[in-house]
Amino acid sequence: MRHEIEAQWIGGMEFHAAVSGHTVVMDAPERAGGDDRGPIPKPLMLAALAGCTGMDVAALLRKAGKPADTFSLKVTGEISARPPIVYEAVHVEYDFTGSEADREAALEAVTRSQEQYCGVSHMLKRILPVTWSVVYNGRTIFTNATVSAAAPADPVSRAA
């Protein structure tokens, strides 16, 4: 099995990619010669990471019968200063609200996604550090964001 997409140049800097029957529009901002009709390509990698790990976490919590009241993710990519412009590190912040009794289930779901399931995260970890933190009801309950940006690492600290 394999995934395949096709992209068509529309004009200027705009491309439309056909992804599993859906159209993804990519473009550059006006200052770079585009019409700003869609995102530039690199942030779509961050969106893919958010979608991949987010779907894992939602499915794991649903299966455990402990869905969160709210759940959001913020993915930040640190970019290089010189061309080629690449991500040098990525951080995922998972933010939940819900019953305090379900706090550990949320942390477990995130850990399983990051360590076992999320293919996008695993691919990225081959080339750059991917750190993550979990915020539950406004309090950070886990972070491995203090690890060195020089090399990928396993989760190293848990806040009470």
N, C-alpha and C positions, 0 to 999 in steps of 0.2 A: 504494500500500500504506500501511496505517496500523496502529498499535497501539491497542487499546481495552481498557479494564478496566471492571469494574463493582464497586461497593462497596455493601455492605448494612449498615445500622446494626443491630446485634444488641441493643443496650440499653446504658445507662450511657454509657461512652465507647468501647465496643468496636465496631469495624467489621471486616468480612471482605471482602477484595478478591479477586475472581476474576481471576487473571492466567494466561493461556494454559493453562487447565485446572487450575491449582493455586490453593489458598486461602492467602492471606496475611492473618494476623490482626494487627490493630493495636489497641492499647488504651493507656490512660494509667495511670500508677502510682496506687496508692490515694490518695496525698496530693493528687492532682489529680482525684479523683472516679472513677477507673477501678478495674479489678480486676487490673491488671498481667498480662493474659493474652497480651500480645504487645508488640512494640516500639512506641514512638511513631513517627509518620511520618518526621520529618526524618532520623534515622539510616538509614532505608531508602535514602535517596539515597546515603549513603556506601557502603552494601552494594552498591547497583547499580554504583557506580564500581569497587569492588573486584572484583566479578564480571566486569564488562566488560573492564577492563584485564587482570585475571588470566587470563581465557579467551584473550585475545589472546596474552599472553606464553606460556602453556602450548602453544597451537597453533603459534606461531612456533618455539619450542624443539623441539617434536616434529617439525615439518617439517624443521628443520635437523639432526635426529638428535642433539641435544644436550640431552636432558631433564635437569633438575636432580634431585638426590637428594631435596631438600625445597624447598618454595617456599611462602611465606606472604606476606600483605599486611596492613598496618595502615594504616587511613585515619583521619585525624584532621580534624575540622571545628571551626574556631574560631567560636564563636557570639557574636552581638552582646550587648551588656549591657542594651539596652532593647528593648521591643516595637516593631515586630514582630521576634521572635527569628529571625534568619537566620544562615546561614553567611557569614562574612566572608572566610574563606580555608580552603583544604583542602590537606592534605599526605598523599601516599601514600608509604609505606615498603615497598619490595619486599625480602624477605629470602630469600636462597638459600643452600643448601649444595650442593656438588658438586665436580667435578674442576676444578682451577685452569685446566686447558686450555680449559674451557667458560665461563670468567668473562666474556670479551668477548661471547660469544654471548648470555649473559643480559642484559648491558647493552644490546646491540643490540636485543634483543627488547623490552625495556622502552621504549627510545627510540622504536622504531617504533610501539609501542602508543600512547604519549603524543603523538607527533607526527603519526601518520598514521591510526590505526585506531579508537581507543576513542571512540565517539560520546558516551558519557556524559561523559568528560573534556572533550571538545571543547565540549559544551553548557555545562558548568559554567565553562569558561574564558571564555565570553562574558560572564559576570557576576561572576566572582571569580577571584583567583589560585589556581591549582592547582600546587603544587610537588611534587617527588618526589625520592626518594633510593633508592639501591640498596646493599644490604648483601650481601656475598658472603663466605661462610665467616667470618662475624663481623666483617668489615672493611668500612667504608663506602668504596665505590669510585666513587660519584657522588652529588652532591647539587646541587640548585638551590634549596634551602630558604633560602638567605641573601638571595634576591631580596626586594625590598620588597613588603609585603602590600598596598600601595596600588594596584598594577596588575599584571595578568598579564604574565609575561615568559617568554622562551625559556631553556632550560638554560644556565647560565653558568659552572659550574665542575665540574671532575672531580678527585677525590682519587686519589692513586697507590695 
